Amino acid sequence: MYPRELTIPMEKDLTEFGFTALNTVEEVNKVLENQTGTSLLIVNSVCGCAAANARPAAKMAMQLATKPDNAYTVFAGVDKEATEQARQFLLPYPPSSPSIALFKDGKLVHMIERLQIEGRSAQMIAETLQAAFEEHCNVSV
């Protein structure tokens, strides 16, 4: 576990951009259970690929015209219980930090794991998110 003081700037990198931090199991359950609409969840991390790739990609993608209704983040290695609970919603994918997930009406519809973040530019990841947003967000059913 990392000291919260160390990770505050990394969490703020997303929360100051409109992401809501989920720090407790209750907060995770409140927003991910029985949700309607679309939500982006980033499992944040202290690693370099989170700083250089995942967080910038998520922020770039959230500037698009077509984007999810909500944006959330949990911090692996800091909010252990909240992260473990969020990962229950990411099954069948194994734990991965960082990772980025898109939900629609409570169902996981797109997942980007760490192995798809490492070695890819933030722009490439944002383009992948853009395609997922265009497919799943603001679409009449």
Buried (B, 14 or more C-beta within 10 A) or exposed (E): EEEEEEBEEBBEBBBEBEBBBBBBBEBBBEBBEEBEEBBBBBBBBBBEBBBBBBBBBBBBBBEBEBBBBBBBBBBBBBBEEBBBBBBEBBEEBEBBBBBBBBBBEEEBBBBBBBEBBBEBEBEBBBBBBBEBBBEBBEEEE
